[in-house]
Amino acid sequence: MARSRLIPDNFTLALAGTVTLASLFPVSGAWAGLFEQITTAAISLLFFLHGAKLSRQAVIAGIAHWRLHLLVVASTFAVFPLLGWMLRPLLQPLVTPELYMGVLFLCALPATVQSAIAFTAMARGNMPAAICSASGSTLMGIVITPLLVSLLLSRQAQASDPWSAIGHITLQLFVPFLAGHLLRPWIGKFVFQRAAVLKLVDQGSILLVVFTAFSAAVREGLWHQMPLRSLLGLLVVCAAILTIALAFTTWISRRLGFSKEDEITIVFCGSKKSLASGVPMAKVLFASHTVGVIVLPLMLFHQMQLMVCAVLAQRYARRPQVEPKPHAVGATAH
């Protein structure tokens, strides 16, 4: 029997279980320090494996779609932050100040990679462009996200110097990613054949960060300071931001005359935010006891985008199959 799209996936259930475990049994003292070290190593391994998995041929094939990539970057790093900032009078009364910080952090994050590519494939979109755009967004986020956080949350971010944060993120995320990619000729096949291991490291590292972050937040009295009204308000805020992002990327791609395949790529790469990158970045950018509440909006937005984009991908996939004309093969929107 097929699983309903309305039922959370196993990873989301694991996230909920991790938050519950950290709320009931938060680690502290020497155990907290040990978990921090294990988490840092797991995140570095995660990005190393992603670097080894990324195909250089796919990157080269997708680079030519520069107008598409420019639109995705603009949506990810300009429209989202402006949206979170301009809607402040409407959004902030619905949540606590700390949760609103998390909303702004969410808006500053790069696009997700795995799910954006998976949904583009499901919807029969432009796969090479999706791989290039989503991967490029992750790499650009290493520099752009700390700068946006410094701009939007200058008083709350742990690192007053955004370049210091960029340095930390580069060492923890980009250097392992680059090392993995350079070693791809020797280990790429091994990594590709063990996709289940990559998925385990991917999800396991996020669960580790969430557990250590919420442990620290619970020790600081997170749930005593978080009213139910604010959690319900956060649900409304995330739904509003996702709806506007999806509507904008759909409208602008059609307005600029992109093909249906390119539209699909723009929608799924330009409206999503990365949990895999966001959680490690929050760990670097914010004080440990605030990370738990900062990533709450991201966790909720992550589940929303998966459920909604799954439905959208199925709708796109139901369109009639059209064989490209000989002269149109490889053409892009101009």
Wavefront OBJ file of the C-alpha trace (Angstrom):
o trace
v 0.000 0.000 0.000
v 1.408 3.383 -1.060
v 2.283 5.809 1.685
v 0.219 8.997 1.766
v 2.083 12.192 0.874
v 0.457 13.782 3.911
v 2.256 11.386 6.254
v 5.738 12.649 7.241
v 8.671 10.727 5.823
v 10.907 8.581 8.025
v 13.552 11.280 8.332
v 11.014 13.850 9.558
v 9.774 11.333 12.112
v 13.397 10.788 13.150
v 13.843 14.557 13.546
v 10.764 14.715 15.783
v 12.077 11.779 17.801
v 15.485 13.440 18.149
v 13.925 16.663 19.434
v 11.848 14.636 21.920
v 14.901 12.689 23.086
v 16.935 15.864 23.548
v 14.040 17.467 25.432
v 13.767 14.557 27.843
v 17.447 13.621 28.141
v 19.644 16.603 27.188
v 23.379 15.945 27.267
v 25.583 18.206 29.332
v 29.136 18.577 30.603
v 31.753 16.282 29.083
v 29.111 14.390 27.089
v 28.009 17.622 25.404
v 31.609 18.341 24.373
v 31.995 14.813 22.994
v 28.815 15.110 20.953
v 30.045 18.452 19.565
v 33.271 16.846 18.328
v 31.462 13.855 16.813
v 28.981 16.167 15.104
v 31.724 18.322 13.568
v 33.463 15.222 12.180
v 30.196 13.829 10.787
v 29.373 17.096 8.990
v 32.831 17.256 7.417
v 32.460 13.646 6.253
v 29.042 14.480 4.809
v 30.384 17.286 2.613
v 33.406 15.196 1.628
v 31.097 12.477 0.302
v 28.906 15.015 -1.505
v 31.991 16.410 -3.205
v 32.980 12.925 -4.339
v 29.465 12.302 -5.672
v 29.162 15.492 -7.761
v 29.849 14.820 -11.442
v 32.081 17.364 -13.181
v 30.402 16.540 -16.493
v 27.006 17.429 -15.034
v 28.387 20.752 -13.826
v 29.817 21.589 -17.249
v 26.563 20.572 -18.966
v 24.514 22.797 -16.695
v 26.705 25.920 -16.651
v 25.452 27.075 -20.091
v 22.016 27.876 -18.644
v 23.288 31.099 -17.105
v 19.932 32.931 -17.174
v 18.319 30.073 -15.263
v 21.104 30.000 -12.662
v 20.967 33.785 -12.246
v 17.241 33.600 -11.547
v 17.668 30.789 -9.000
v 20.438 32.715 -7.211
v 18.314 35.874 -7.168
v 15.353 33.982 -5.724
v 17.472 32.202 -3.115
v 19.694 35.022 -1.889
v 17.696 38.180 -2.730
v 13.948 37.506 -2.896
v 13.852 35.275 0.202
v 15.786 37.689 2.473
v 13.762 40.670 1.205
v 10.593 38.695 1.821
v 11.532 37.902 5.423
v 12.580 41.501 6.058
v 9.670 43.262 4.317
v 7.032 41.041 5.943
v 8.431 41.702 9.410
v 5.419 43.802 10.572
v 3.124 40.882 9.698
v 5.348 37.961 10.702
v 6.997 39.087 13.938
v 3.750 39.397 15.965
v 3.007 35.728 15.204
v 6.212 34.343 16.742
v 8.747 35.076 19.474
v 11.758 37.299 18.643
v 14.004 34.241 18.726
v 11.805 32.359 16.258
v 11.734 35.375 13.962
v 15.556 35.275 14.021
v 15.239 31.682 12.842
v 12.888 32.778 10.050
v 15.405 35.367 8.814
v 18.183 32.767 9.029
v 16.008 30.414 6.969
v 15.591 33.121 4.318
v 19.382 33.576 4.064
v 20.187 29.898 3.414
v 21.198 28.277 0.096
v 18.938 25.955 -1.865
v 18.761 22.273 -1.061
v 20.511 19.809 -3.359
v 19.146 16.276 -3.059
v 15.410 16.955 -2.950
v 15.557 19.734 -5.566
v 17.252 17.357 -8.000
v 14.928 14.479 -7.082
v 11.777 16.546 -7.641
v 13.153 17.952 -10.905
v 13.751 14.394 -12.119
v 10.280 13.297 -11.019
v 8.690 16.235 -12.867
v 10.810 15.698 -16.030
v 12.633 19.001 -15.709
v 16.098 20.125 -16.812
v 18.263 17.764 -14.770
v 21.793 18.989 -15.715
v 20.779 22.567 -14.925
v 19.212 21.460 -11.616
v 22.390 19.643 -10.541
v 24.554 22.637 -11.423
v 22.208 25.226 -9.911
v 21.533 23.420 -6.625
v 25.188 22.487 -6.090
v 26.336 26.004 -6.976
v 23.831 27.472 -4.533
v 25.297 25.365 -1.730
v 28.836 26.519 -2.493
v 27.827 30.191 -2.827
v 25.948 29.935 0.443
v 29.238 29.357 2.252
v 30.072 33.015 1.577
v 26.684 34.667 1.001
v 24.748 33.239 3.961
v 27.099 34.556 6.696
v 27.073 37.985 5.006
v 23.263 38.003 4.885
v 23.046 36.842 8.497
v 25.431 39.641 9.491
v 23.231 42.120 7.609
v 19.867 40.862 8.864
v 20.870 39.750 12.371
v 23.936 41.829 13.173
v 23.190 41.973 16.898
v 22.185 38.350 17.358
v 24.803 36.469 15.356
v 27.552 34.987 17.457
v 30.340 36.118 15.125
v 30.402 39.906 14.750
v 32.839 39.527 11.862
v 31.107 37.723 8.952
v 34.483 36.909 7.381
v 35.418 34.959 10.489
v 32.204 32.958 10.107
v 32.967 32.404 6.409
v 36.387 31.078 7.398
v 34.893 28.614 9.874
v 32.269 27.432 7.390
v 34.868 27.130 4.631
v 37.062 24.898 6.791
v 34.176 22.756 7.960
v 32.145 22.483 4.739
v 33.937 23.674 1.606
v 37.405 22.194 2.209
v 36.019 18.654 2.745
v 33.688 19.138 -0.257
v 36.597 20.221 -2.483
v 38.789 17.368 -1.233
v 36.057 14.858 -2.031
v 35.526 16.314 -5.496
v 39.254 16.264 -6.305
v 39.411 12.622 -5.211
v 36.324 11.721 -7.259
v 38.306 9.954 -10.050
v 39.501 7.416 -7.467
v 36.582 7.190 -5.005
v 33.583 8.407 -7.031
v 32.496 4.950 -8.170
v 32.878 3.580 -4.632
v 30.697 6.398 -3.218
v 28.095 6.063 -5.996
v 27.726 2.341 -5.364
v 27.134 3.010 -1.680
v 24.355 5.602 -1.895
v 22.746 4.140 1.224
v 25.876 4.977 3.237
v 25.833 8.561 1.947
v 22.188 8.874 2.925
v 22.978 7.501 6.387
v 25.817 10.016 6.885
v 23.622 12.807 5.474
v 20.704 12.203 7.794
v 22.811 11.046 10.737
v 24.911 14.202 10.809
v 21.800 16.405 10.796
v 20.240 14.375 13.599
v 23.449 14.733 15.624
v 23.455 18.524 15.199
v 19.768 18.742 16.085
v 20.290 16.613 19.185
v 23.236 18.641 20.490
v 21.542 21.949 19.600
v 18.278 21.097 21.326
v 20.115 19.664 24.318
v 21.807 23.029 24.812
v 18.535 24.893 24.227
v 16.623 22.711 26.679
v 19.275 23.311 29.331
v 18.606 27.038 28.818
v 14.847 26.549 29.305
v 13.700 26.449 25.652
v 10.272 24.882 26.157
v 9.473 26.991 29.202
v 9.975 30.129 27.102
v 8.153 28.887 23.958
v 4.364 29.456 24.045
v 2.099 27.216 21.952
v 0.724 30.315 20.221
v 4.170 31.065 18.799
v 4.592 27.536 17.451
v 1.234 27.790 15.683
v 2.242 31.216 14.384
v 5.469 29.714 13.038
v 3.407 27.219 11.042
v 1.539 30.116 9.401
v 4.767 32.057 8.740
v 6.524 29.125 7.027
v 3.436 28.332 4.941
v 3.183 31.965 3.817
v 6.853 32.203 2.820
v 6.769 28.901 0.897
v 3.566 29.882 -0.926
v 4.991 33.240 -2.014
v 8.300 31.654 -3.097
v 6.569 29.011 -5.219
v 4.220 31.565 -6.777
v 7.082 33.949 -7.569
v 9.380 31.364 -9.164
v 6.509 29.986 -11.259
v 5.379 33.424 -12.409
v 8.814 34.870 -13.184
v 9.969 31.800 -15.136
v 6.869 31.990 -17.347
v 7.098 35.763 -17.643
v 10.678 35.482 -18.926
v 9.773 32.814 -21.456
v 11.612 29.790 -20.080
v 10.668 26.338 -21.329
v 8.539 24.080 -19.145
v 11.608 21.979 -18.285
v 13.536 25.073 -17.194
v 10.508 26.353 -15.269
v 10.447 23.116 -13.272
v 14.126 23.519 -12.401
v 13.650 27.152 -11.377
v 10.642 26.325 -9.181
v 12.291 23.420 -7.368
v 15.745 25.010 -7.004
v 14.609 28.574 -6.323
v 11.959 27.917 -3.682
v 13.721 25.438 -1.405
v 16.050 25.863 1.561
v 18.726 23.410 2.663
v 18.453 21.650 5.993
v 21.747 19.850 5.323
v 23.640 23.154 4.979
v 21.509 25.235 7.337
v 21.954 23.163 10.485
v 25.800 23.125 10.348
v 25.854 26.848 9.493
v 23.619 27.666 12.456
v 26.039 25.763 14.659
v 28.865 28.084 13.500
v 26.964 31.374 13.335
v 25.015 31.303 16.613
v 25.701 30.623 20.277
v 25.138 26.952 21.147
v 22.153 27.554 23.445
v 20.285 29.470 20.699
v 20.826 27.024 17.822
v 17.841 24.855 18.809
v 15.292 27.634 18.452
v 17.063 29.087 15.402
v 16.695 25.853 13.392
v 13.045 25.239 14.370
v 11.673 27.304 11.435
v 14.048 25.505 9.069
v 12.922 22.071 10.259
v 9.269 22.978 9.798
v 9.882 24.624 6.414
v 11.849 21.537 5.326
v 8.879 19.232 5.886
v 6.463 21.676 4.236
v 8.580 22.035 1.111
v 8.912 18.249 0.777
v 5.168 17.659 1.010
v 4.122 20.523 -1.267
v 6.848 19.973 -3.875
v 6.029 16.263 -4.035
v 2.481 17.175 -5.089
v 3.752 19.774 -7.580
v 6.231 17.315 -9.092
v 3.454 14.785 -9.656
v 1.322 17.436 -11.373
v 4.191 18.448 -13.651
v 4.907 14.788 -14.449
v 1.319 14.235 -15.665
v 1.742 16.690 -18.562
v 1.876 15.119 -22.042
v 5.284 13.948 -23.222
v 6.475 16.171 -26.094
v 9.340 15.040 -28.296
v 11.790 17.915 -28.941
v 12.231 19.122 -32.527
v 15.642 18.371 -34.066
v 16.682 22.020 -34.210
v 15.596 22.610 -30.594
v 17.745 19.919 -29.003
v 20.015 21.465 -26.363
v 18.418 24.889 -26.813
v 17.774 27.076 -23.821
v 15.625 30.099 -23.187
v 17.025 33.373 -24.476
l 1 2 3 4 5 6 7 8 9 10 11 12 13 14 15 16 17 18 19 20 21 22 23 24 25 26 27 28 29 30 31 32 33 34 35 36 37 38 39 40 41 42 43 44 45 46 47 48 49 50 51 52 53 54 55 56 57 58 59 60 61 62 63 64 65 66 67 68 69 70 71 72 73 74 75 76 77 78 79 80 81 82 83 84 85 86 87 88 89 90 91 92 93 94 95 96 97 98 99 100 101 102 103 104 105 106 107 108 109 110 111 112 113 114 115 116 117 118 119 120 121 122 123 124 125 126 127 128 129 130 131 132 133 134 135 136 137 138 139 140 141 142 143 144 145 146 147 148 149 150 151 152 153 154 155 156 157 158 159 160 161 162 163 164 165 166 167 168 169 170 171 172 173 174 175 176 177 178 179 180 181 182 183 184 185 186 187 188 189 190 191 192 193 194 195 196 197 198 199 200 201 202 203 204 205 206 207 208 209 210 211 212 213 214 215 216 217 218 219 220 221 222 223 224 225 226 227 228 229 230 231 232 233 234 235 236 237 238 239 240 241 242 243 244 245 246 247 248 249 250 251 252 253 254 255 256 257 258 259 260 261 262 263 264 265 266 267 268 269 270 271 272 273 274 275 276 277 278 279 280 281 282 283 284 285 286 287 288 289 290 291 292 293 294 295 296 297 298 299 300 301 302 303 304 305 306 307 308 309 310 311 312 313 314 315 316 317 318 319 320 321 322 323 324 325 326 327 328 329 330 331 332 333 334
